[in-house]
Amino acid sequence: MKFEPTLGHDDAAAAVDAIRAELVARGRTAVVAVADSHGELMALRRLAGAPASSVAVASAKARTAAP
């Protein structure tokens, strides 16, 4: 059986927090989405000023980035 590392909730939250910090430092806004290796959404954060329509785009990008 092949072992595949998995992404936990804490890992996803840490990634979102790190990306948020960098966006804030650059004065930017975005929607950040993190998915696991199956494309299932693990974390999502919409920063102030990011368009609501970007939620669907970020979710789709995270899902399609899964192997």
C-alpha positions as CSV (number, residue, x, y, z in Angstrom):
1,M,0.0,0.0,0.0
2,K,1.3,3.4,-0.9
3,F,1.6,6.0,1.9
4,E,0.5,9.4,1.0
5,P,1.2,12.3,3.5
6,T,-2.0,14.1,4.5
7,L,-2.6,17.7,5.4
8,G,-4.2,18.3,8.8
9,H,-6.3,21.2,9.9
10,D,-3.5,22.8,11.8
11,D,-1.2,22.6,8.7
12,A,-3.9,24.3,6.6
13,A,-4.5,27.0,9.2
14,A,-0.8,27.7,9.4
15,A,-0.5,28.0,5.7
16,V,-3.4,30.4,5.5
17,D,-2.0,32.5,8.4
18,A,1.4,32.7,6.7
19,I,-0.1,33.7,3.4
20,R,-2.3,36.3,5.1
21,A,0.7,37.8,7.0
22,E,2.6,38.2,3.7
23,L,-0.4,39.7,1.9
24,V,-0.9,42.2,4.8
25,A,2.9,43.1,4.7
26,R,2.5,43.8,1.0
27,G,-0.7,45.8,1.4
28,R,-2.6,43.3,-0.8
29,T,-5.9,41.5,-0.3
30,A,-7.0,38.1,-1.6
31,V,-9.0,35.0,-0.9
32,V,-6.8,32.1,0.3
33,A,-7.9,28.5,0.0
34,V,-6.1,25.4,0.9
35,A,-7.2,21.9,-0.2
36,D,-5.9,18.4,0.7
37,S,-4.5,15.9,-1.8
38,H,-8.0,14.9,-2.8
39,G,-9.0,18.4,-3.6
40,E,-11.2,18.8,-0.5
41,L,-11.2,22.3,0.9
42,M,-9.4,22.4,4.3
43,A,-9.3,26.2,4.9
44,L,-10.6,29.3,3.4
45,R,-10.1,33.0,4.4
46,R,-11.4,36.0,2.6
47,L,-9.4,39.1,3.6
48,A,-11.1,42.4,4.0
49,G,-11.5,44.1,0.6
50,A,-11.3,40.9,-1.4
51,P,-14.3,40.5,-3.8
52,A,-16.9,37.9,-2.7
53,S,-16.7,36.4,-6.2
54,S,-13.1,35.5,-5.5
55,V,-14.2,32.8,-3.0
56,A,-15.5,30.5,-5.8
57,V,-12.3,31.2,-7.8
58,A,-10.0,30.4,-5.0
59,S,-11.9,27.3,-4.0
60,A,-11.7,26.0,-7.6
61,K,-8.0,26.8,-7.9
62,A,-7.3,24.9,-4.7
63,R,-9.3,21.9,-5.8
64,T,-7.6,21.7,-9.2
65,A,-4.1,22.1,-7.7
66,A,-4.5,18.7,-6.0
67,P,-2.6,15.9,-7.8
